[in-house]
């Protein structure tokens, strides 16, 4: 059983929002380790957590004197909401299958 299966759908939704990069919409710190450790801190305000790739991009942008402000980040809130909705739908579908398997194994 994974930790994800122990979360309520609302808790999972919050977790996905907290582990989604507001700059690009990818998982924080990256797709392989979503939510397992902290991402990078955005250089735009020194407090917003972004994915590792965006952290590298901002570091290089700072060196080149081309740091992109949060107002001009590639994606907007709509894209993050869409990705969170997709992840939540997948979680709900996976949970349904997981719970169905438990019920079927108990019936045997």
C-alpha positions as CSV (number, residue, x, y, z in Angstrom):
1,X,0.0,0.0,0.0
2,X,1.4,3.4,-0.9
3,X,1.0,6.7,1.0
4,X,-1.2,8.0,-1.8
5,X,-3.8,5.3,-1.1
6,X,-4.0,6.4,2.6
7,X,-4.9,10.0,1.6
8,X,-8.4,11.3,1.2
9,X,-9.2,12.8,-2.3
10,X,-9.1,16.3,-0.7
11,X,-5.8,15.6,0.9
12,X,-4.4,14.2,-2.3
13,X,-5.6,17.3,-4.2
14,X,-3.8,19.6,-1.7
15,X,-0.7,17.5,-2.0
16,X,-0.7,17.7,-5.8
17,X,-1.2,21.5,-5.6
18,X,1.7,21.8,-3.1
19,X,4.0,19.7,-5.3
20,X,3.2,21.3,-8.7
21,X,5.6,24.0,-9.9
22,X,3.8,27.3,-10.3
23,X,6.3,28.3,-13.0
24,X,5.9,25.3,-15.5
25,X,3.3,23.0,-14.0
26,X,5.7,20.0,-13.6
27,X,6.0,18.1,-10.4
28,X,8.3,19.4,-7.6
29,X,11.2,18.5,-7.3
30,X,10.8,16.5,-10.5
31,X,8.6,13.7,-12.1
32,X,10.6,10.9,-10.6
33,X,10.5,12.1,-7.0
34,X,7.3,14.2,-6.7
35,X,6.9,15.5,-3.2
36,X,9.8,13.4,-1.8
37,X,12.0,16.4,-1.1
38,X,12.0,20.1,-1.5
39,X,12.4,21.8,-4.9
40,X,14.3,24.9,-5.7
41,X,13.5,28.3,-4.2
42,X,12.6,30.8,-6.9
43,X,15.0,33.7,-7.2
44,X,12.1,36.0,-8.1
45,X,11.0,36.3,-4.4
46,X,13.2,33.9,-2.5
47,X,10.3,32.0,-1.1
48,X,8.2,30.3,-3.9
49,X,9.1,26.7,-4.4
50,X,9.7,25.6,-8.0
51,X,10.8,22.4,-9.7
52,X,14.5,21.6,-10.0
53,X,14.5,22.4,-13.8
54,X,13.0,25.9,-13.2
55,X,15.5,26.5,-10.4
56,X,18.3,25.8,-12.8
57,X,16.7,27.9,-15.5
58,X,16.3,30.8,-13.0
59,X,20.0,30.5,-11.9
60,X,21.1,30.7,-15.5
61,X,18.8,33.6,-16.2
62,X,20.2,35.4,-13.2
63,X,23.7,34.9,-14.5
64,X,22.7,36.2,-17.9
65,X,20.8,39.1,-16.3
66,X,17.5,37.8,-17.8
67,X,15.5,36.6,-14.8
68,X,11.8,36.1,-15.7
69,X,9.4,37.8,-13.3
70,X,6.5,35.7,-11.9
71,X,4.1,37.8,-14.0
72,X,5.8,36.4,-17.1
73,X,6.2,32.8,-16.1
74,X,5.4,30.5,-19.0
75,X,2.2,29.1,-17.5
76,X,-0.7,30.6,-15.7
77,X,-2.9,29.4,-12.9
78,X,-5.2,27.8,-15.4
79,X,-2.6,25.4,-16.6
80,X,-1.7,24.4,-13.0
81,X,-5.4,23.9,-12.2
82,X,-5.8,21.7,-15.3
83,X,-2.8,19.6,-14.3
84,X,-4.0,19.2,-10.8
85,X,-7.5,18.2,-12.0
86,X,-5.9,15.6,-14.3
87,X,-3.8,14.2,-11.4
88,X,-6.9,14.1,-9.1
89,X,-8.9,12.3,-11.8
90,X,-6.1,9.7,-12.2
91,X,-5.9,9.3,-8.4
92,X,-9.7,8.8,-8.1
93,X,-9.6,6.2,-10.9
94,X,-6.6,4.4,-9.3
95,X,-8.3,4.5,-5.9
96,X,-11.5,3.0,-7.3
97,X,-9.5,0.1,-8.8
98,X,-7.5,-0.3,-5.6
99,X,-10.6,-0.4,-3.4
100,X,-12.4,-2.8,-5.8
101,X,-9.4,-5.2,-5.6
102,X,-9.6,-5.2,-1.8
103,X,-13.3,-5.9,-1.8
104,X,-12.9,-8.7,-4.4
105,X,-10.0,-10.3,-2.4
106,X,-12.2,-10.1,0.8
107,X,-15.0,-11.8,-1.0
108,X,-12.9,-14.9,-1.8
